[in-house]
Amino acid sequence: MAESESHKKAKHKAAGKKGQIEAPLTRNRRLDALTAGGVRATEIERSGNPAMLEKAARRLRASHAPQKTLKVPHGDMDAAEAAMRGVGISGKIENLSGTKSRKVRATKK
């Protein structure tokens, strides 16, 4: 399926001027955006499907970046929070426009 224009735009904005889009991960996976210094990893998931949100959270975990951001439509923020907690990673959840955000802390096992 082709990537939507809004997804492309969000990836380029998240990577910044010198950042990297489609950054390679292990197991033939790709991260949507990584900033120039490798400090912030960003995944954009527009579907709202809980399984896809969980996959995006796993890609963020595999990035090993100190700051992790999952960008989703505003109505899917609760599901995204549950997905990040389910995978066990800390990070930030933002809506696509960047006006609202939440911090998620992983529970210690």
Secondary structure as GFF3:
##gff-version 3
##sequence-region A 1 109
A	DSSP	alpha_helix	5	15	.	.	.	ID=ss1
A	DSSP	beta_strand	20	24	.	.	.	ID=ss2
A	DSSP	beta_strand	30	34	.	.	.	ID=ss3
A	DSSP	beta_strand	40	44	.	.	.	ID=ss4
A	DSSP	alpha_helix	50	63	.	.	.	ID=ss5
A	DSSP	beta_strand	67	72	.	.	.	ID=ss6
A	DSSP	three_ten_helix	74	76	.	.	.	ID=ss7
A	DSSP	alpha_helix	77	87	.	.	.	ID=ss8
A	DSSP	beta_strand	91	95	.	.	.	ID=ss9
A	DSSP	beta_strand	101	104	.	.	.	ID=ss10
###
